[in-house]
Amino acid sequence: MLLALVFIPIAAAIAIWAGSPARLTAIVAGIINLVLGLIAASSWLTNPEIGSVTYSVLSKPDIALSFSLYDGMSVVMLLLSVIVLAAAVFSGQCPAGREKLWYSNTLLIAAGAIGAFLSDDLFFFYAFHELALIPTFILIGTLGRRNRKAAAWKITIYLAFGSMVLLAGLLWLVSATEVSSLSFDTLLAASIPGEAQKGIAALLLIGFGTLISLFPFHSWAAPAYASAPAPVAMLHAGVLKKFGLYGLIRLFPLVSEGMQHWLIVLIVLLLGNIIWVGFVTLNQKRLDTMLGNSSVMHMGYVFLAIAALIAAGGEGNSLAIPAAVTLMFAHGVSIALLFALADKVEKQTGTLELQELGGLASKAPTLAFFFGLAGMASIGLPGLANFSGEILVFLSGFANYDPAKGFGPVQIATIIALWGVVISAVYMLRAFRQTFQGPEASSVKSAKNLSLLELAPIGLLTLALLAVGLYPNLILQLLK
Amino acid sequence: MPAFYLEIALVVLGLVLLMVEAFGPSKSKTYLGWLSLTGVLAIFAALFTVCPSASCSCDQLTRFYEFDSQAKFYKGFALITTALVILLSLEYRGTIKKFTTGTEEGSGEFYILPLFACAGMMLMASAKDLISIFVAIELVTITFYILVAYMRRNVGSLEAGVKYLILGALSTGILVYGIAWIYGITGTTELALIAERIPSLEGSRAPLLFGLALMVLAIGFKIGAVPMQLWIPDVYQGAPTPITAFLSVGSKAAGFAVALRLFEPFFGASLTSGPLLSLLLVLAALTILVGNLAALAQKNFKRLLGYSSIANAGFLLLAMAAWQPQGSESALSTYEVVSFYLITYLIMTMAAFFFLVTVYNTTGKETIASFNGLAKRNPLLALIGTIILSSLAGLPLTAGFYGKFYVFKSAISAASSGHPALWWAIAFGLVGAAAGFYYYFQTIRAMYWNDPKDPSKIPVSKISLALLVIAALALVVFGFYPQPLLDLAAAK
């Protein structure tokens, strides 16, 4: 079953390439994957072995193509991937004649992401992510908007650099554990000497950090998302970027001591994400770059949970991982929804310059409603998934707070990070006002409301946000 | 049947075909290409019937000639490479014709001479005496002098020929000089005896190392390692493309086969292993750096492949610097790492040259810009090219990844077990691999992002198409399931 989850998108991509109707095949594959993913996730609690497969591909060192739902984090990420994929195949405006490229590459990105989250072998975990990057670059470069070539080249260079640093870190990690198998089970049972941990931790933070757009390695993200076709922006910002966070949390036990050395650095950088990039976001004049920057900014909160995890060290922080994973899920769904909606705005009005927009709500009330909802979610309004995530992150920051010792660095960072919520409220509400309210701009004269078909993916994502927001236990029970 | 019959058969076949070409009827000579291809394939089949030299008592060549699993591997490698080069030459015959006599009547040698080079490479795989090593290398090099300059009405080809001749002669001189030093000190040219005598030569360590360094330099010419890499860009760019491929794959692999056999006694003795390791790791780091960084600025795809071949030589040298003798349970030996790397290198580099020739036959150019918009002109070819280039860059889930993976893995385990200087070479290697992504992806970028000047279709001949599809499939399949390659590289 898990094998099917990875290979259905690949098979569909090949089928599209071989000539089957592109859009239909992609939608069918997306929906089958959604159903399979929901079944797998819901039966995981009772049967954690569900669908596990292992094929040995190399004997020295022992590498296996091995899929399983390793723990609750994998389940949540799988859910995120299939939900966003099902929405992404519906979204965006494919230029006529390029359907093959558009849909097959979209499916390949999702296949890479799902493969990475399901692999319980370090090699394939890394490799599937790389597999997803190539179609990302190709789609941004060929079918993107505006200055697509520069943006695509920038993301290529940054992510290739991040991947190489990461690869160095992983190779070092594997050789330091002195095990001959690359499965997570064997690796995580091993231990690494303290001196090596420090270096490995630094490489992992830079490598994964670049892929997650950790400040100051973040400048590829906003231009790339702004130029990317909607499905690519949704899948990369929503799903693929979580690969780095997933990897950091997964490998953290091996380098928990080494990470201590970098705690303060990490805290400074994540505040860079929240505050610095937050102010950058305030200053954006376009809806798409605003969303791109906001996605970079929100990564800071997930890093805050990771910092709380690091600071807790041996004592453990039972809140940090659920907080991080919940926020990863919530952010993934909400940013995908926002990119899908921004794409609709552009389709209706032909522009994303905030200056040229205004009064769209009267022409397209449904679009305005959903955008408002997604924006509220992104700010962290209670009742929507991001609220559960952010509140948990802030709680995890104070989880090990000891009044006798006063505020530690994580607590101070948490207090500063709270201001980020204000910043996001400002830019999100301002963007909503400039786009949907006020006098009708000339660009919205011919705008129409969302059609029923367009509503389907948006409804799906909104449903996910509401479900987790109103009943966070849906996710938290997986993470116990 | 003793193994050296194979080399003899190849040389005889070459001589007979040369006679046919000289005295046969004057018409298109492509049939000679098919004949020599058939001969190479027949000899490849015969390779599996020869007996190992240990069980062959009839052998007068025992002192010079070894036939073990190592030799068998590199002989097979040379034969397959030669077969592919002859096929590529047939695809390239339009250009050969244009720059020689203008007809296809006079260009028969072009398909025949590779046989002699192949015989030389097979000898290199087996040579275990400094004298036979020298003779084998010369047989290869002299054949290449002719082949590189074969397109006599093309200035680039002639220039390449002269450069290759001068630097080749220089490296021959260095090799002989090195052999003389080693012989003078050890009193023998047999590698096995040298290995026995090194431990008792502590008094003459300096001259021994000097001789060794000279030989490393000469081998460096064959494999394209710094500081003997200077000829590569010009010669690769100027030579006929099939010959460039031959140099890049066959000649380099044979060079590594010799290097492995030649260095083993010196790595085995504590007197020489330290300095040899230091020398190789410096060369490896510099070769990786020069190859990869110079490749960044290239505008010509063939020249880019030249620098890429320097870079790959650097990675292989890194594996050799992290010397790991045969017989370990957990880790791969250097032999296996190098063999594994070379198999993947053979597939992707030969495929890259077939890809280049296919595009060149239509566009008439070898620049990266001539790949502009290939995704629109021939989507299948662009997809295959993407797979080949991704594999060359070492992208995971392509076969090319595992070669680099093993190199780095063996280097890291050697570095953490007592050779900390290797960390530097590893760092250089990672920088080089990252640069590799940049320059290989530039071509992918040209294929997909840029618009073609001329939107007409690019036709692919049936042979090229079949080979390219097989190669691309192999790169992807082995990317998911590399075990067969490991079995092949570790064959005992």
Interface residues (C-beta under 8 A of the other chain):
Chain A: S56 V57 L58 S59 K60 P61 L65 L101 F123 Y126 A127 F128 E130 L131 I134 F137 I138 G141 T142 R148 K149 A152 W153 T156 I157 A160 F161 M164 V165 L167 A168 L171 W172 V174 S175 A176 S180
Chain B: S330 A331 L332 A375 T386 S390 L395 P396 L397 F401 Y402 F405 F408 K409 I412 S413 S416 I426 L430 A433 A434 F437 Y438 F441 I444 R445 Y448 W449 F480 Y481 P482 Q483 L486
